Each structure stands twice: as C-alpha cells, then as structure tokens.
Amino acid sequence: MMRGYVRSSPYFFRPIKIAMALLVLALLVLAALIPAPLQEPADISRVPNPVRSAWFLLWIQELVSYSKYLIYAVLALTASCILLPWLSGSGSSAEATWLGRDRLPVSAASVLLFIAIGVLTVIAMFFRGENWAFVLPF
C-alpha cells in the first residue's frame, strides 16, 4: 500500500452504496405516486402534426430537417465520441484533473458539442410548430 493515501474500499464505496439505495428508493416512490404520461393507442387516421421524436433524439430530427445529408455529421460525431479517449494524444496523467491543460482541445470540443446538442433540442422542442415551421413558443 502506498503511504499517505487512504484506501477507498470502505470509506469511498459505503457512501456511494447508501446514495444509490436512497436514489432507487426515491425513484420507486415517485414511480408509484406519479402516473406515466401515456397517451391513447396510436391511430393511423389521426397523426399529430408535427410528429416529434423522443426528446433525446430531437436534435437529430432538427439537423435532418435542414438537410438529409446532415445525418452523416451525426454519424461522424458518434464515431468521434467513441474515439474521444484516444483523441487527446497525451499519455497518462500523473494526477486526475477535470479539463486539464493537456486535453484542452478535446475538452473544449466536447463542451461545445454538448451546448450545440442542447440548443438544437430546445429549438426542436419549443420552437417548431405545424409542418415543422419555426414558431415562437409564446
């Protein structure tokens, strides 16, 4: 064992296990008390306008509404996110850091990608009306 370090097994994992148990308990209570917002069964004769994807896919629907070829950008982003750990080019760090200087370009690209996906999701969720036209939400 290294000197000056505290073993993580009993001290670190015990609070994590307690927090996880409390989270699962809270989710079970909320699931029992709050009904799921299910709609009536699908009817092909009454299709809603606009038809929206699930909220976590709306940014892709928004991109594809501009051009069908932007799906290739989504595929390239997916591939780059898979390769993200190897894109920084730096070796292993001596210490763990958030947004370290040696990984700044990859960290900045990740944050910008997250912001862009968030903006596209908000636009698709609140600013798209009938026939996917741009409308103001108020």
A tleap script that builds the chain and sets N, CA, C and O, in Angstrom:
source leaprc.protein.ff14SB
mol = sequence {
  NMET MET ARG GLY TYR VAL ARG SER SER PRO
  TYR PHE PHE ARG PRO ILE LYS ILE ALA MET
  ALA LEU LEU VAL LEU ALA LEU LEU VAL LEU
  ALA ALA LEU ILE PRO ALA PRO LEU GLN GLU
  PRO ALA ASP ILE SER ARG VAL PRO ASN PRO
  VAL ARG SER ALA TRP PHE LEU LEU TRP ILE
  GLN GLU LEU VAL SER TYR SER LYS TYR LEU
  ILE TYR ALA VAL LEU ALA LEU THR ALA SER
  CYS ILE LEU LEU PRO TRP LEU SER GLY SER
  GLY SER SER ALA GLU ALA THR TRP LEU GLY
  ARG ASP ARG LEU PRO VAL SER ALA ALA SER
  VAL LEU LEU PHE ILE ALA ILE GLY VAL LEU
  THR VAL ILE ALA MET PHE PHE ARG GLY GLU
  ASN TRP ALA PHE VAL LEU PRO CPHE
}
set mol.1.N position { 0.837 -1.189 0.000 }
set mol.1.CA position { 0.000 0.000 0.000 }
set mol.1.C position { 0.873 1.242 0.000 }
set mol.1.O position { 1.927 1.266 0.636 }
set mol.2.N position { 0.444 2.259 -0.703 }
set mol.2.CA position { 1.218 3.491 -0.796 }
set mol.2.C position { 1.022 4.319 0.467 }
set mol.2.O position { -0.070 4.360 1.034 }
set mol.3.N position { 2.077 4.969 0.891 }
set mol.3.CA position { 1.989 5.805 2.095 }
set mol.3.C position { 1.328 7.140 1.765 }
set mol.3.O position { 1.512 7.682 0.676 }
set mol.4.N position { 0.568 7.655 2.702 }
set mol.4.CA position { -0.085 8.941 2.520 }
set mol.4.C position { -1.418 8.867 1.787 }
set mol.4.O position { -2.043 9.900 1.545 }
set mol.5.N position { -1.860 7.679 1.434 }
set mol.5.CA position { -3.129 7.507 0.734 }
set mol.5.C position { -4.089 6.722 1.609 }
set mol.5.O position { -3.675 5.866 2.391 }
set mol.6.N position { -5.374 7.019 1.472 }
set mol.6.CA position { -6.411 6.315 2.216 }
set mol.6.C position { -7.041 5.292 1.277 }
set mol.6.O position { -7.372 5.614 0.136 }
set mol.7.N position { -7.205 4.070 1.752 }
set mol.7.CA position { -7.862 3.045 0.934 }
set mol.7.C position { -9.295 3.470 0.649 }
set mol.7.O position { -9.985 4.000 1.520 }
set mol.8.N position { -9.720 3.236 -0.548 }
set mol.8.CA position { -11.042 3.714 -0.934 }
set mol.8.C position { -12.160 2.720 -0.653 }
set mol.8.O position { -13.329 3.103 -0.632 }
set mol.9.N position { -11.824 1.453 -0.438 }
set mol.9.CA position { -12.886 0.456 -0.375 }
set mol.9.C position { -13.909 0.696 0.738 }
set mol.9.O position { -15.093 0.771 0.411 }
set mol.10.N position { -13.563 0.820 2.007 }
set mol.10.CA position { -14.678 1.028 2.942 }
set mol.10.C position { -15.110 2.489 3.027 }
set mol.10.O position { -16.274 2.766 3.315 }
set mol.11.N position { -14.206 3.419 2.785 }
set mol.11.CA position { -14.512 4.826 3.025 }
set mol.11.C position { -15.201 5.492 1.840 }
set mol.11.O position { -16.014 6.397 2.033 }
set mol.12.N position { -14.901 5.073 0.651 }
set mol.12.CA position { -15.449 5.721 -0.531 }
set mol.12.C position { -16.708 5.028 -1.031 }
set mol.12.O position { -17.657 5.698 -1.438 }
set mol.13.N position { -16.732 3.709 -1.009 }
set mol.13.CA position { -17.847 2.986 -1.599 }
set mol.13.C position { -19.062 2.905 -0.687 }
set mol.13.O position { -20.179 2.756 -1.182 }
set mol.14.N position { -18.889 2.994 0.599 }
set mol.14.CA position { -20.032 2.938 1.511 }
set mol.14.C position { -20.993 4.108 1.278 }
set mol.14.O position { -22.194 3.867 1.158 }
set mol.15.N position { -20.530 5.361 1.207 }
set mol.15.CA position { -21.475 6.452 0.913 }
set mol.15.C position { -22.105 6.338 -0.479 }
set mol.15.O position { -23.250 6.745 -0.676 }
set mol.16.N position { -21.369 5.791 -1.432 }
set mol.16.CA position { -21.930 5.620 -2.772 }
set mol.16.C position { -23.048 4.586 -2.748 }
set mol.16.O position { -24.080 4.780 -3.391 }
set mol.17.N position { -22.858 3.495 -2.019 }
set mol.17.CA position { -23.903 2.474 -1.914 }
set mol.17.C position { -25.142 3.028 -1.217 }
set mol.17.O position { -26.266 2.736 -1.626 }
set mol.18.N position { -24.946 3.821 -0.175 }
set mol.18.CA position { -26.082 4.421 0.535 }
set mol.18.C position { -26.816 5.396 -0.373 }
set mol.18.O position { -28.046 5.395 -0.413 }
set mol.19.N position { -26.074 6.233 -1.106 }
set mol.19.CA position { -26.701 7.191 -2.020 }
set mol.19.C position { -27.461 6.476 -3.128 }
set mol.19.O position { -28.541 6.914 -3.524 }
set mol.20.N position { -26.908 5.385 -3.626 }
set mol.20.CA position { -27.589 4.630 -4.676 }
set mol.20.C position { -28.869 3.996 -4.150 }
set mol.20.O position { -29.892 4.004 -4.835 }
set mol.21.N position { -28.822 3.448 -2.946 }
set mol.21.CA position { -30.021 2.852 -2.359 }
set mol.21.C position { -31.098 3.912 -2.137 }
set mol.21.O position { -32.275 3.654 -2.387 }
set mol.22.N position { -30.712 5.094 -1.674 }
set mol.22.CA position { -31.679 6.178 -1.481 }
set mol.22.C position { -32.264 6.649 -2.810 }
set mol.22.O position { -33.454 6.952 -2.890 }
set mol.23.N position { -31.445 6.712 -3.840 }
set mol.23.CA position { -31.928 7.115 -5.155 }
set mol.23.C position { -32.923 6.103 -5.710 }
set mol.23.O position { -33.962 6.487 -6.246 }
set mol.24.N position { -32.616 4.826 -5.589 }
set mol.24.CA position { -33.538 3.787 -6.067 }
set mol.24.C position { -34.843 3.842 -5.284 }
set mol.24.O position { -35.919 3.709 -5.866 }
set mol.25.N position { -34.758 4.036 -3.979 }
set mol.25.CA position { -35.961 4.146 -3.159 }
set mol.25.C position { -36.795 5.357 -3.572 }
set mol.25.O position { -38.016 5.254 -3.694 }
set mol.26.N position { -36.144 6.510 -3.790 }
set mol.26.CA position { -36.862 7.713 -4.210 }
set mol.26.C position { -37.520 7.515 -5.575 }
set mol.26.O position { -38.651 7.955 -5.782 }
set mol.27.N position { -36.830 6.861 -6.504 }
set mol.27.CA position { -37.414 6.609 -7.820 }
set mol.27.C position { -38.601 5.658 -7.737 }
set mol.27.O position { -39.589 5.837 -8.450 }
set mol.28.N position { -38.513 4.652 -6.876 }
set mol.28.CA position { -39.642 3.738 -6.707 }
set mol.28.C position { -40.854 4.450 -6.119 }
set mol.28.O position { -41.983 4.207 -6.545 }
set mol.29.N position { -40.629 5.327 -5.143 }
set mol.29.CA position { -41.734 6.084 -4.548 }
set mol.29.C position { -42.354 7.016 -5.586 }
set mol.29.O position { -43.577 7.099 -5.697 }
set mol.30.N position { -41.505 7.721 -6.351 }
set mol.30.CA position { -42.029 8.617 -7.382 }
set mol.30.C position { -42.771 7.847 -8.472 }
set mol.30.O position { -43.794 8.317 -8.971 }
set mol.31.N position { -42.272 6.681 -8.842 }
set mol.31.CA position { -42.948 5.871 -9.861 }
set mol.31.C position { -44.300 5.380 -9.368 }
set mol.31.O position { -45.229 5.226 -10.160 }
set mol.32.N position { -44.419 5.135 -8.076 }
set mol.32.CA position { -45.697 4.681 -7.526 }
set mol.32.C position { -46.699 5.831 -7.403 }
set mol.32.O position { -47.903 5.618 -7.540 }
set mol.33.N position { -46.210 7.045 -7.148 }
set mol.33.CA position { -47.106 8.178 -6.910 }
set mol.33.C position { -47.484 8.948 -8.171 }
set mol.33.O position { -48.609 9.437 -8.275 }
set mol.34.N position { -46.578 9.063 -9.118 }
set mol.34.CA position { -46.815 9.881 -10.312 }
set mol.34.C position { -47.126 8.957 -11.485 }
set mol.34.O position { -46.310 8.103 -11.831 }
set mol.35.N position { -48.293 9.116 -12.097 }
set mol.35.CA position { -48.630 8.240 -13.225 }
set mol.35.C position { -47.804 8.600 -14.465 }
set mol.35.O position { -47.423 9.754 -14.658 }
set mol.36.N position { -47.539 7.606 -15.286 }
set mol.36.CA position { -46.794 7.827 -16.523 }
set mol.36.C position { -47.678 8.589 -17.511 }
set mol.36.O position { -48.869 8.298 -17.618 }
set mol.37.N position { -47.114 9.559 -18.232 }
set mol.37.CA position { -47.924 10.359 -19.169 }
set mol.37.C position { -48.167 9.618 -20.486 }
set mol.37.O position { -47.726 10.058 -21.548 }
set mol.38.N position { -48.863 8.506 -20.402 }
set mol.38.CA position { -49.139 7.726 -21.606 }
set mol.38.C position { -50.315 8.331 -22.356 }
set mol.38.O position { -51.236 8.882 -21.753 }
set mol.39.N position { -50.273 8.224 -23.659 }
set mol.39.CA position { -51.354 8.723 -24.494 }
set mol.39.C position { -52.207 7.553 -24.946 }
set mol.39.O position { -51.917 6.397 -24.639 }
set mol.40.N position { -53.271 7.873 -25.686 }
set mol.40.CA position { -54.134 6.815 -26.203 }
set mol.40.C position { -53.374 6.001 -27.243 }
set mol.40.O position { -52.354 6.462 -27.755 }
set mol.41.N position { -53.848 4.804 -27.565 }
set mol.41.CA position { -53.165 3.983 -28.577 }
set mol.41.C position { -53.069 4.718 -29.918 }
set mol.41.O position { -53.920 5.541 -30.256 }
set mol.42.N position { -52.030 4.404 -30.661 }
set mol.42.CA position { -51.793 5.075 -31.940 }
set mol.42.C position { -52.922 4.781 -32.917 }
set mol.42.O position { -53.409 3.655 -33.015 }
set mol.43.N position { -53.325 5.822 -33.638 }
set mol.43.CA position { -54.374 5.705 -34.646 }
set mol.43.C position { -53.832 6.299 -35.936 }
set mol.43.O position { -53.528 7.491 -35.987 }
set mol.44.N position { -53.709 5.491 -36.969 }
set mol.44.CA position { -53.109 5.942 -38.222 }
set mol.44.C position { -53.948 7.018 -38.904 }
set mol.44.O position { -53.424 7.785 -39.713 }
set mol.45.N position { -55.243 7.088 -38.590 }
set mol.45.CA position { -56.089 8.101 -39.224 }
set mol.45.C position { -55.939 9.471 -38.566 }
set mol.45.O position { -56.341 10.476 -39.152 }
set mol.46.N position { -55.374 9.534 -37.369 }
set mol.46.CA position { -55.175 10.820 -36.679 }
set mol.46.C position { -53.716 10.938 -36.257 }
set mol.46.O position { -53.366 10.624 -35.120 }
set mol.47.N position { -52.876 11.386 -37.164 }
set mol.47.CA position { -51.452 11.549 -36.887 }
set mol.47.C position { -51.227 12.969 -36.383 }
set mol.47.O position { -51.683 13.918 -37.021 }
set mol.48.N position { -50.535 13.144 -35.253 }
set mol.48.CA position { -50.302 14.502 -34.753 }
set mol.48.C position { -49.365 15.275 -35.678 }
set mol.48.O position { -48.516 14.693 -36.353 }
set mol.49.N position { -49.535 16.599 -35.693 }
set mol.49.CA position { -48.688 17.450 -36.514 }
set mol.49.C position { -48.071 18.503 -35.614 }
set mol.49.O position { -48.836 19.281 -35.043 }
set mol.50.N position { -46.798 18.600 -35.437 }
set mol.50.CA position { -45.756 17.780 -36.039 }
set mol.50.C position { -45.520 16.502 -35.242 }
set mol.50.O position { -45.774 16.440 -34.039 }
set mol.51.N position { -45.034 15.498 -35.937 }
set mol.51.CA position { -44.637 14.253 -35.282 }
set mol.51.C position { -43.218 14.452 -34.778 }
set mol.51.O position { -42.310 14.740 -35.558 }
set mol.52.N position { -43.028 14.300 -33.476 }
set mol.52.CA position { -41.712 14.534 -32.879 }
set mol.52.C position { -41.124 13.227 -32.374 }
set mol.52.O position { -41.831 12.303 -31.975 }
set mol.53.N position { -39.805 13.193 -32.409 }
set mol.53.CA position { -39.080 12.056 -31.842 }
set mol.53.C position { -39.099 12.159 -30.327 }
set mol.53.O position { -39.663 13.096 -29.762 }
set mol.54.N position { -38.482 11.195 -29.683 }
set mol.54.CA position { -38.266 11.290 -28.243 }
set mol.54.C position { -37.349 12.484 -27.979 }
set mol.54.O position { -36.585 12.876 -28.861 }
set mol.55.N position { -37.411 13.058 -26.801 }
set mol.55.CA position { -36.692 14.310 -26.531 }
set mol.55.C position { -35.195 14.173 -26.750 }
set mol.55.O position { -34.546 15.139 -27.152 }
set mol.56.N position { -34.629 12.994 -26.495 }
set mol.56.CA position { -33.186 12.836 -26.628 }
set mol.56.C position { -32.758 12.631 -28.078 }
set mol.56.O position { -31.561 12.601 -28.364 }
set mol.57.N position { -33.711 12.491 -28.996 }
set mol.57.CA position { -33.397 12.381 -30.420 }
set mol.57.C position { -33.830 13.606 -31.216 }
set mol.57.O position { -33.625 13.663 -32.429 }
set mol.58.N position { -34.426 14.583 -30.544 }
set mol.58.CA position { -34.943 15.748 -31.258 }
set mol.58.C position { -33.851 16.543 -31.961 }
set mol.58.O position { -34.101 17.122 -33.019 }
set mol.59.N position { -32.656 16.585 -31.403 }
set mol.59.CA position { -31.586 17.347 -32.048 }
set mol.59.C position { -31.232 16.741 -33.399 }
set mol.59.O position { -30.876 17.467 -34.328 }
set mol.60.N position { -31.326 15.416 -33.519 }
set mol.60.CA position { -31.062 14.773 -34.810 }
set mol.60.C position { -32.184 15.105 -35.791 }
set mol.60.O position { -31.923 15.364 -36.966 }
set mol.61.N position { -33.422 15.100 -35.320 }
set mol.61.CA position { -34.546 15.457 -36.182 }
set mol.61.C position { -34.420 16.905 -36.644 }
set mol.61.O position { -34.735 17.217 -37.792 }
set mol.62.N position { -33.967 17.780 -35.770 }
set mol.62.CA position { -33.770 19.184 -36.139 }
set mol.62.C position { -32.680 19.316 -37.198 }
set mol.62.O position { -32.851 20.058 -38.165 }
set mol.63.N position { -31.573 18.616 -37.034 }
set mol.63.CA position { -30.496 18.671 -38.028 }
set mol.63.C position { -30.961 18.147 -39.380 }
set mol.63.O position { -30.687 18.758 -40.414 }
set mol.64.N position { -31.655 17.028 -39.376 }
set mol.64.CA position { -32.080 16.418 -40.631 }
set mol.64.C position { -33.163 17.259 -41.309 }
set mol.64.O position { -33.360 17.140 -42.518 }
set mol.65.N position { -33.864 18.102 -40.556 }
set mol.65.CA position { -34.858 18.974 -41.187 }
set mol.65.C position { -34.189 20.036 -42.058 }
set mol.65.O position { -34.821 20.561 -42.975 }
set mol.66.N position { -32.930 20.361 -41.789 }
set mol.66.CA position { -32.204 21.320 -42.625 }
set mol.66.C position { -31.707 20.658 -43.906 }
set mol.66.O position { -31.832 21.234 -44.987 }
set mol.67.N position { -31.152 19.471 -43.799 }
set mol.67.CA position { -30.657 18.731 -44.959 }
set mol.67.C position { -30.553 17.257 -44.584 }
set mol.67.O position { -30.134 16.911 -43.479 }
set mol.68.N position { -30.935 16.408 -45.509 }
set mol.68.CA position { -30.872 14.971 -45.230 }
set mol.68.C position { -29.437 14.479 -45.112 }
set mol.68.O position { -29.192 13.426 -44.524 }
set mol.69.N position { -28.491 15.225 -45.661 }
set mol.69.CA position { -27.090 14.806 -45.620 }
set mol.69.C position { -26.425 15.087 -44.268 }
set mol.69.O position { -25.308 14.631 -44.023 }
set mol.70.N position { -27.098 15.828 -43.401 }
set mol.70.CA position { -26.526 16.093 -42.078 }
set mol.70.C position { -26.541 14.862 -41.180 }
set mol.70.O position { -25.955 14.882 -40.098 }
set mol.71.N position { -27.201 13.796 -41.612 }
set mol.71.CA position { -27.127 12.555 -40.842 }
set mol.71.C position { -25.702 12.026 -40.829 }
set mol.71.O position { -25.301 11.340 -39.889 }
set mol.72.N position { -24.931 12.343 -41.875 }
set mol.72.CA position { -23.533 11.917 -41.910 }
set mol.72.C position { -22.712 12.668 -40.864 }
set mol.72.O position { -21.747 12.124 -40.327 }
set mol.73.N position { -23.086 13.901 -40.574 }
set mol.73.CA position { -22.426 14.634 -39.490 }
set mol.73.C position { -22.721 13.976 -38.150 }
set mol.73.O position { -21.846 13.902 -37.287 }
set mol.74.N position { -23.945 13.499 -37.972 }
set mol.74.CA position { -24.304 12.796 -36.736 }
set mol.74.C position { -23.486 11.514 -36.608 }
set mol.74.O position { -23.004 11.190 -35.523 }
set mol.75.N position { -23.329 10.787 -37.709 }
set mol.75.CA position { -22.520 9.567 -37.675 }
set mol.75.C position { -21.055 9.880 -37.387 }
set mol.75.O position { -20.402 9.142 -36.649 }
set mol.76.N position { -20.531 10.967 -37.960 }
set mol.76.CA position { -19.143 11.359 -37.690 }
set mol.76.C position { -18.971 11.777 -36.233 }
set mol.76.O position { -17.958 11.454 -35.613 }
set mol.77.N position { -19.956 12.498 -35.679 }
set mol.77.CA position { -19.893 12.881 -34.264 }
set mol.77.C position { -19.936 11.653 -33.367 }
set mol.77.O position { -19.239 11.596 -32.354 }
set mol.78.N position { -20.748 10.678 -33.731 }
set mol.78.CA position { -20.816 9.449 -32.952 }
set mol.78.C position { -19.476 8.730 -32.959 }
set mol.78.O position { -19.008 8.266 -31.919 }
set mol.79.N position { -18.864 8.638 -34.127 }
set mol.79.CA position { -17.554 7.982 -34.222 }
set mol.79.C position { -16.495 8.745 -33.445 }
set mol.79.O position { -15.651 8.138 -32.784 }
set mol.80.N position { -16.530 10.082 -33.518 }
set mol.80.CA position { -15.531 10.862 -32.778 }
set mol.80.C position { -15.750 10.769 -31.273 }
set mol.80.O position { -14.785 10.800 -30.510 }
set mol.81.N position { -17.004 10.654 -30.831 }
set mol.81.CA position { -17.251 10.493 -29.394 }
set mol.81.C position { -16.773 9.130 -28.903 }
set mol.81.O position { -16.317 9.000 -27.767 }
set mol.82.N position { -16.876 8.119 -29.758 }
set mol.82.CA position { -16.358 6.807 -29.381 }
set mol.82.C position { -14.839 6.853 -29.267 }
set mol.82.O position { -14.257 6.215 -28.391 }
set mol.83.N position { -14.201 7.611 -30.156 }
set mol.83.CA position { -12.738 7.705 -30.170 }
set mol.83.C position { -12.193 8.787 -29.241 }
set mol.83.O position { -10.981 8.997 -29.192 }
set mol.84.N position { -13.052 9.469 -28.515 }
set mol.84.CA position { -12.643 10.603 -27.684 }
set mol.84.C position { -11.503 10.308 -26.713 }
set mol.84.O position { -10.615 11.150 -26.582 }
set mol.85.N position { -11.472 9.180 -26.033 }
set mol.85.CA position { -10.361 8.942 -25.100 }
set mol.85.C position { -8.998 8.892 -25.777 }
set mol.85.O position { -7.983 9.180 -25.143 }
set mol.86.N position { -8.961 8.533 -27.045 }
set mol.86.CA position { -7.679 8.411 -27.740 }
set mol.86.C position { -7.335 9.645 -28.558 }
set mol.86.O position { -6.239 9.723 -29.113 }
set mol.87.N position { -8.248 10.620 -28.648 }
set mol.87.CA position { -8.011 11.796 -29.486 }
set mol.87.C position { -7.100 12.828 -28.841 }
set mol.87.O position { -6.529 13.660 -29.546 }
set mol.88.N position { -6.950 12.798 -27.539 }
set mol.88.CA position { -6.163 13.843 -26.880 }
set mol.88.C position { -4.685 13.729 -27.207 }
set mol.88.O position { -3.983 14.740 -27.221 }
set mol.89.N position { -4.202 12.541 -27.465 }
set mol.89.CA position { -2.813 12.369 -27.858 }
set mol.89.C position { -1.821 12.434 -26.720 }
set mol.89.O position { -0.640 12.157 -26.930 }
set mol.90.N position { -2.247 12.786 -25.539 }
set mol.90.CA position { -1.324 12.850 -24.411 }
set mol.90.C position { -1.328 11.511 -23.684 }
set mol.90.O position { -2.306 10.765 -23.733 }
set mol.91.N position { -0.246 11.226 -23.026 }
set mol.91.CA position { -0.137 9.984 -22.273 }
set mol.91.C position { -0.946 10.059 -20.997 }
set mol.91.O position { -1.746 10.974 -20.804 }
set mol.92.N position { -0.731 9.099 -20.140 }
set mol.92.CA position { -1.462 9.096 -18.880 }
set mol.92.C position { -0.952 10.215 -17.982 }
set mol.92.O position { 0.247 10.489 -17.930 }
set mol.93.N position { -1.859 10.844 -17.291 }
set mol.93.CA position { -1.510 11.953 -16.412 }
set mol.93.C position { -1.049 11.435 -15.062 }
set mol.93.O position { -1.409 10.334 -14.647 }
set mol.94.N position { -0.250 12.240 -14.385 }
set mol.94.CA position { 0.206 11.867 -13.050 }
set mol.94.C position { -0.914 12.033 -12.031 }
set mol.94.O position { -0.943 11.343 -11.012 }
set mol.95.N position { -1.830 12.946 -12.310 }
set mol.95.CA position { -2.946 13.171 -11.393 }
set mol.95.C position { -4.223 13.351 -12.204 }
set mol.95.O position { -4.185 13.753 -13.367 }
set mol.96.N position { -5.323 13.055 -11.586 }
set mol.96.CA position { -6.611 13.194 -12.258 }
set mol.96.C position { -7.071 14.639 -12.175 }
set mol.96.O position { -7.078 15.228 -11.094 }
set mol.97.N position { -7.449 15.206 -13.291 }
set mol.97.CA position { -7.943 16.585 -13.329 }
set mol.97.C position { -9.154 16.660 -14.243 }
set mol.97.O position { -9.302 15.871 -15.176 }
set mol.98.N position { -10.009 17.619 -13.956 }
set mol.98.CA position { -11.121 17.926 -14.837 }
set mol.98.C position { -10.641 18.984 -15.810 }
set mol.98.O position { -10.098 20.009 -15.397 }
set mol.99.N position { -10.832 18.749 -17.091 }
set mol.99.CA position { -10.483 19.710 -18.138 }
set mol.99.C position { -9.037 20.162 -18.014 }
set mol.99.O position { -8.763 21.361 -17.960 }
set mol.100.N position { -8.118 19.219 -17.970 }
set mol.100.CA position { -6.696 19.532 -17.846 }
set mol.100.C position { -6.161 20.252 -19.073 }
set mol.100.O position { -6.734 20.160 -20.158 }
set mol.101.N position { -5.060 20.968 -18.893 }
set mol.101.CA position { -4.487 21.757 -19.985 }
set mol.101.C position { -4.009 20.884 -21.142 }
set mol.101.O position { -4.088 21.297 -22.298 }
set mol.102.N position { -3.520 19.694 -20.849 }
set mol.102.CA position { -3.028 18.837 -21.922 }
set mol.102.C position { -4.158 18.265 -22.779 }
set mol.102.O position { -3.915 17.789 -23.888 }
set mol.103.N position { -5.373 18.309 -22.275 }
set mol.103.CA position { -6.530 17.804 -23.024 }
set mol.103.C position { -7.524 18.919 -23.347 }
set mol.103.O position { -8.708 18.651 -23.552 }
set mol.104.N position { -7.065 20.141 -23.392 }
set mol.104.CA position { -7.953 21.285 -23.592 }
set mol.104.C position { -8.710 21.245 -24.924 }
set mol.104.O position { -9.913 21.505 -24.916 }
set mol.105.N position { -8.088 20.937 -26.064 }
set mol.105.CA position { -8.869 20.919 -27.314 }
set mol.105.C position { -10.007 19.893 -27.302 }
set mol.105.O position { -11.111 20.183 -27.764 }
set mol.106.N position { -9.742 18.719 -26.784 }
set mol.106.CA position { -10.779 17.686 -26.735 }
set mol.106.C position { -11.868 18.086 -25.745 }
set mol.106.O position { -13.051 17.874 -26.012 }
set mol.107.N position { -11.490 18.657 -24.613 }
set mol.107.CA position { -12.477 19.088 -23.622 }
set mol.107.C position { -13.339 20.219 -24.170 }
set mol.107.O position { -14.555 20.221 -23.979 }
set mol.108.N position { -12.716 21.178 -24.849 }
set mol.108.CA position { -13.471 22.293 -25.424 }
set mol.108.C position { -14.429 21.799 -26.504 }
set mol.108.O position { -15.571 22.253 -26.573 }
set mol.109.N position { -13.974 20.876 -27.346 }
set mol.109.CA position { -14.850 20.325 -28.385 }
set mol.109.C position { -16.024 19.571 -27.760 }
set mol.109.O position { -17.142 19.644 -28.269 }
set mol.110.N position { -15.785 18.856 -26.676 }
set mol.110.CA position { -16.856 18.116 -26.009 }
set mol.110.C position { -17.891 19.060 -25.414 }
set mol.110.O position { -19.093 18.824 -25.535 }
set mol.111.N position { -17.429 20.128 -24.771 }
set mol.111.CA position { -18.356 21.095 -24.172 }
set mol.111.C position { -19.154 21.807 -25.262 }
set mol.111.O position { -20.361 21.996 -25.114 }
set mol.112.N position { -18.502 22.204 -26.351 }
set mol.112.CA position { -19.208 22.865 -27.451 }
set mol.112.C position { -20.230 21.933 -28.103 }
set mol.112.O position { -21.317 22.372 -28.480 }
set mol.113.N position { -19.890 20.664 -28.237 }
set mol.113.CA position { -20.828 19.691 -28.791 }
set mol.113.C position { -22.043 19.534 -27.880 }
set mol.113.O position { -23.174 19.466 -28.359 }
set mol.114.N position { -21.814 19.476 -26.582 }
set mol.114.CA position { -22.911 19.365 -25.622 }
set mol.114.C position { -23.835 20.583 -25.707 }
set mol.114.O position { -25.057 20.437 -25.681 }
set mol.115.N position { -23.258 21.779 -25.810 }
set mol.115.CA position { -24.063 23.001 -25.916 }
set mol.115.C position { -24.858 23.009 -27.220 }
set mol.115.O position { -26.033 23.374 -27.225 }
set mol.116.N position { -24.225 22.607 -28.331 }
set mol.116.CA position { -24.919 22.585 -29.621 }
set mol.116.C position { -26.084 21.602 -29.607 }
set mol.116.O position { -27.158 21.909 -30.124 }
set mol.117.N position { -25.884 20.426 -29.022 }
set mol.117.CA position { -26.969 19.445 -28.935 }
set mol.117.C position { -28.097 19.986 -28.062 }
set mol.117.O position { -29.271 19.795 -28.382 }
set mol.118.N position { -27.757 20.656 -26.967 }
set mol.118.CA position { -28.780 21.253 -26.107 }
set mol.118.C position { -29.582 22.326 -26.823 }
set mol.118.O position { -30.806 22.370 -26.697 }
set mol.119.N position { -28.910 23.191 -27.574 }
set mol.119.CA position { -29.603 24.260 -28.307 }
set mol.119.C position { -30.521 23.670 -29.375 }
set mol.119.O position { -31.665 24.101 -29.515 }
set mol.120.N position { -30.028 22.688 -30.127 }
set mol.120.CA position { -30.864 22.059 -31.155 }
set mol.120.C position { -32.071 21.350 -30.543 }
set mol.120.O position { -33.154 21.361 -31.128 }
set mol.121.N position { -31.896 20.739 -29.380 }
set mol.121.CA position { -33.015 20.073 -28.713 }
set mol.121.C position { -34.066 21.081 -28.271 }
set mol.121.O position { -35.262 20.839 -28.436 }
set mol.122.N position { -33.634 22.208 -27.710 }
set mol.122.CA position { -34.583 23.242 -27.269 }
set mol.122.C position { -35.329 23.829 -28.463 }
set mol.122.O position { -36.537 24.051 -28.387 }
set mol.123.N position { -34.624 24.083 -29.563 }
set mol.123.CA position { -35.288 24.607 -30.763 }
set mol.123.C position { -36.335 23.621 -31.263 }
set mol.123.O position { -37.459 24.015 -31.575 }
set mol.124.N position { -35.980 22.352 -31.341 }
set mol.124.CA position { -36.924 21.351 -31.851 }
set mol.124.C position { -38.092 21.130 -30.900 }
set mol.124.O position { -39.201 20.832 -31.343 }
set mol.125.N position { -37.858 21.272 -29.603 }
set mol.125.CA position { -38.908 21.001 -28.619 }
set mol.125.C position { -39.916 22.152 -28.528 }
set mol.125.O position { -41.122 21.914 -28.467 }
set mol.126.N position { -39.430 23.387 -28.519 }
set mol.126.CA position { -40.302 24.517 -28.216 }
set mol.126.C position { -40.552 25.462 -29.390 }
set mol.126.O position { -41.532 26.207 -29.363 }
set mol.127.N position { -39.712 25.459 -30.406 }
set mol.127.CA position { -39.817 26.444 -31.474 }
set mol.127.C position { -40.273 25.846 -32.803 }
set mol.127.O position { -40.174 26.513 -33.833 }
set mol.128.N position { -40.759 24.636 -32.809 }
set mol.128.CA position { -41.257 24.020 -34.037 }
set mol.128.C position { -42.749 23.784 -33.917 }
set mol.128.O position { -43.226 23.191 -32.949 }
set mol.129.N position { -43.487 24.264 -34.927 }
set mol.129.CA position { -44.934 24.128 -34.919 }
set mol.129.C position { -45.408 23.215 -36.022 }
set mol.129.O position { -44.727 22.263 -36.403 }
set mol.130.N position { -46.595 23.521 -36.532 }
set mol.130.CA position { -47.216 22.698 -37.551 }
set mol.130.C position { -46.345 22.647 -38.805 }
set mol.130.O position { -45.784 23.659 -39.226 }
set mol.131.N position { -46.240 21.475 -39.385 }
set mol.131.CA position { -45.394 21.218 -40.560 }
set mol.131.C position { -43.940 21.593 -40.312 }
set mol.131.O position { -43.218 21.948 -41.244 }
set mol.132.N position { -43.522 21.516 -39.092 }
set mol.132.CA position { -42.139 21.763 -38.658 }
set mol.132.C position { -41.683 23.186 -38.983 }
set mol.132.O position { -40.500 23.424 -39.227 }
set mol.133.N position { -42.621 24.124 -38.985 }
set mol.133.CA position { -42.293 25.529 -39.231 }
set mol.133.C position { -41.766 26.149 -37.947 }
set mol.133.O position { -42.151 25.750 -36.848 }
set mol.134.N position { -40.882 27.128 -38.094 }
set mol.134.CA position { -40.319 27.820 -36.933 }
set mol.134.C position { -41.363 28.779 -36.383 }
set mol.134.O position { -41.842 29.653 -37.106 }
set mol.135.N position { -41.722 28.627 -35.106 }
set mol.135.CA position { -42.706 29.487 -34.448 }
set mol.135.C position { -42.155 29.922 -33.099 }
set mol.135.O position { -41.271 29.274 -32.539 }
set mol.136.N position { -42.680 31.017 -32.586 }
set mol.136.CA position { -42.316 31.458 -31.239 }
set mol.136.C position { -43.192 30.729 -30.229 }
set mol.136.O position { -44.383 30.537 -30.476 }
set mol.137.N position { -42.629 30.320 -29.102 }
set mol.137.CA position { -43.402 29.496 -28.162 }
set mol.137.C position { -44.428 30.268 -27.345 }
set mol.137.O position { -45.205 29.651 -26.616 }
set mol.138.N position { -44.459 31.581 -27.436 }
set mol.138.CA position { -45.407 32.348 -26.612 }
set mol.138.C position { -46.349 33.147 -27.463 }
set mol.138.O position { -47.211 33.850 -26.936 }
savepdb mol mol.pdb
quit
